[in-house]
Amino acid sequence: MMYCGDLPVYLALGATDMRKSVDGLSLIVSESFSLDPFSRALFVFCNRSMNKIKILEWEQSGFWLHYKRLEKGRFKWPEGDGAKVMSERELRWILDGLDTSRTRGHKAVKERLLI
């Protein structure tokens, strides 16, 4: 994928019509989620069958539209309406087939003790 760093990720809950391209997905981001599609963030959409994902990303002079289609299996996609905020790490878990509602890694360390 083209992105790197720690960008915010907005997951579109429920199913999205995968016939939509950059303009249609940008409209969902701005009108349904009240977010700016030109911000440095990833906007992630999944189809009803949960085997296709599109990621919309703005980069300086234009949009990237990343697309992944599974040959077998389904993504563990959360139900509901609106958008869910998550980290790029959690997005990677979804792309790897993990269920983010059940997967928990080590807690982040806020303070370290010197020994």
Secondary structure as UniProt FT lines:
FT   STRAND          9..12
FT   TURN            18..19
FT   HELIX           22..27
FT   HELIX           28..32
FT   TURN            37..38
FT   STRAND          42..46
FT   TURN            48..49
FT   STRAND          52..59
FT   TURN            60..61
FT   STRAND          62..69
FT   STRAND          83..86
FT   HELIX           88..95
FT   TURN            96..97
FT   TURN            100..102
//
